[in-house]
Amino acid sequence: MRKGKWITGSARKELAEAFAKEYSEGRTIRSIAEAHGRSYGFVHRVLTEAGAPLRARGGDTHAATARSTR
């Protein structure tokens, strides 16, 4: 889909499902946005509208803490 074009109805629902699947497989919002030619904000909004559980920022902070205490 062309950037800047309004996406509504069933097309938006299909896109939301695709974004949610990619996100649940571990891709970041930024990488999804780049791959689809969309903004970070658009992808974030569509994921939120779809009810996708969003990960916390910064990745796995527990692993970083464990490494720094050794």
Secondary structure, DSSP 8 states (H G I E B T S, - for coil): --TT----HHHHHHHHHHHHHHHHTT--HHHHHHHHT--HHHHHHHHHHTT-----TTS-HHHHHHHHT-
